[in-house]
Amino acid sequence: MALPKRKTSKSNRDSRRTHWKLKLPEVSPCPRCRQPRLAHHVCRHCGYYNDRRVIEVKTEEKE
């Protein structure tokens, strides 16, 4: 079984792991209501996608 001849330095080990990080989801404003929404998803605030009503959004009534 092959073994490394020398210990891998922390710098080399960490530079190999630079691509392991998580990415935040891309958020853009809804063109209709300007609330943040995920790209290529229905807006949760107004229910529109591509200028078409896709879902009915329930409004919260405060008493």
Buried (B, 14 or more C-beta within 10 A) or exposed (E): EEEEEEEEEEEEEEEEEEEEEEEEEEEEEBEBEEEEBEEEEBBBBBBBBEEEEEEEEEEEEEE
